Amino acid sequence: LHQFIQKMNKREKAYFTSYASTAMHGKQSNYFRLYTYLSNHTSFDKKEIEHYFSEETFVQHLTSELSYLQGILFRTLISYNFERTPKDKLGKTILIINILLERGFKVEAQRKIKRAKETAYKLEDFTSILKLIEYEEEAYFQIGILGYMKKLDELAQERQRIYDTIKNLNQLRILREEIRNYALNMSGPVNMQVVSKYFDNELMKDEKSVLSIKAKEHWYYVLSMRLFITKGFDYPLDSSLAHIRLIEDNPQVFKNATMLPVLSNALYHSAYQKEVEIFEQFNTKLLQFKNKSETRNNYIAYVMYARRIELYFQLKDVQKNEQIINDPKFNKLLTHGKLVKAQVDYLYFLIVRACIMNNDFRKARSYVNEGIVKIQDSKFMLHLRIFSLLIYLELEQFSILSYEMKSTIKVLKMHKMYNELAKAFIEFIRKYTNNKNDSALLTELIQHINTYKSNVNKISSTDVDGLLYWCAQRKLRKDALNNS
């Protein structure tokens, strides 16, 4: 009950207060005083409540008073929300239809059922459609089924179609949750045996297998996550654009928040393809979803910065990368933005990669040290550990590098992340520290990375582009030094 009250918004609280003034014997009623106490306290302690109201007789049966308050709250908010959205109004209409049928007003009920079903289909509210089919059957039974057997058969077929649609929707929703969970937790090469169900699934082979607009949204999301897993963003932007259009064209079906993860994926896709104009269009759409919610605005800021860093990395725009690295708002988001752990981990990976691209290895060292402490159990540990080796190599801190190499091997083995990519870099570091002539070694390392990246049986989920860029830039510097 306390958590429920804490989550009520200002309008709901104002509505309840107005209701309490008339229907609960004024603001001095036991129930409203309990409500006021719970609303003003961020934590719940029954003993503290009993102490606060110790001189009141109702405190002797506090549990039943709280239970009664909860019932009043639910009834009040049901009344408040009946007129809030088309779906709420539909729910109210269904209750009215039930009352009409119970009192024998079957003709008026049928008229309302017809209009309500049109609304339910537009909203893709399949549960309400099933309920309306039940009421429509009841109306025919009240009229008398003779002469309506064909209509009852049609309703039975309609019910089966809705069951099939719900099943189709749930299957794609489950597939969406599974692939999202896999993408968030994967590290190193993709296990194609594990993810084959996302690629070979019959539902994903043809868009025609999708039976509803809601299901199509899940279909597009799974498609975008498949591209994310395999780094297949060299495909055209058609799927991202179609996904956005689907949501924009059906505002009656989707909430505003549905668009946020879609725009996040589209921004990544366009950044990867260096489509600057389309990227800015997506970014403008993203900023339109800002509101008074701190959580939402932090998420939007995270997406905006993460995707922009990716864009500037793909464009190799050192100057704009530098602007983000030094942006106080970005650093505040990173350290005090109340982001979820996976988002913080990803930002550390991006910012260290950006510093390396800018040849700002001292700043990279500062961020990588922060990141290693914070993301010890993250999939980005592999990235940061390798970055750390490269940074100490660039700074020529060889005594620390030797220790860091041993620590990296130990940590990555412990977390089962000591893969072919890590081994290639460790071997490169070992050879380099022996002869300090790394031009030929870098050529060999680049070959190892490209082999790792192109292995069709282990499609790489590790972002090796940053590592390849460092190798190429260092090789250019070394070759130029040798030539001079």
Beta strands, then each sheet from edge to edge (+ up, - down):
end
